[in-house]
Amino acid sequence: MHQYTCPSCHVILRREQPVPAGKKIRCPKCETVFAPHEDKVTAKAAPAAAPAAVAAKPKPVDEDNDRNPYAVKFDEEAEDAMREEKERAAQGLIRDRFKKSKRGPAMREVVRPANFMLAAGVLISILAVVGFIAGMFPLVFQDSFDPPKPPGMKYSEWEEKLKHDGPRKWSDEEWNALVIQRSIIMGIAALYFVIGACICVGGFKMRTLESYTWAWIGTVLCLLFGSLLLVVGIWCVMVLSNQAVKDGFAEEAPPEV
């Protein structure tokens, strides 16, 4: 039995026939190509000549393997353990060693109701701006508005009266009443604009999982507003009460790259 030791990883290679002179062999362990020495060691003397560290190396191939006499055969116990580990991984029995983020599942739950809340807030804000302009318009263009029709007067008589009287002249009482009326309308419109803006902020903070408090503020405002927004508010209440969503809000957002 001829024995050759790899100069790089010290794996012992055995062969019944010696390597011809001038030929080189490749180590199957570290892929090192080297010219083997012509020292011959018998099978009984081989274990004594091997270093102590070689005992921990993979076992060499059997002597009867004529196809590839320099291949390295790994320990069967290690192969069985590796096979068992792969089977356990395929069955889902191995516990994941890495901590999973809780923001992903939470964001999947909040994205749709948050979008509806954000759209509702934008719609309310737009309507509030239109209402504010409508309330302010008579105060700015007062000459363009006719006085109200007196009760009991026919519409044709009222038109004749407007033509006869000419451009309207507002009395102090009528002007003060108009200012109070339009001020109330503009104040309500401004209040609705603030409510719509808060709903927008709540929807945005909910969609990005930035603020659990703002998400609840937007939800409560949707519930108080009523009508179609009541459905959005109830939906958001159900989503925000989910424990997975609470954990997603509680987890710190990853730093921006």
TAWOWO-V481322 format. One record per helix or strand. SS is the DSSP state (H for helix, E for strand). FROM is the first residue (numbers start at 1). TO is the last residue. If there is no record, write none. Layout:
ss;from;to
SS;FROM;TO
SS;FROM;TO
//
This chain:
ss;from;to
E;2;5
E;12;15
E;25;26
E;33;34
E;40;40
H;43;49
H;52;56
E;60;60
E;72;72
H;76;90
H;103;140
H;142;144
H;155;165
H;172;207
H;212;225
H;229;240
H;243;250
//
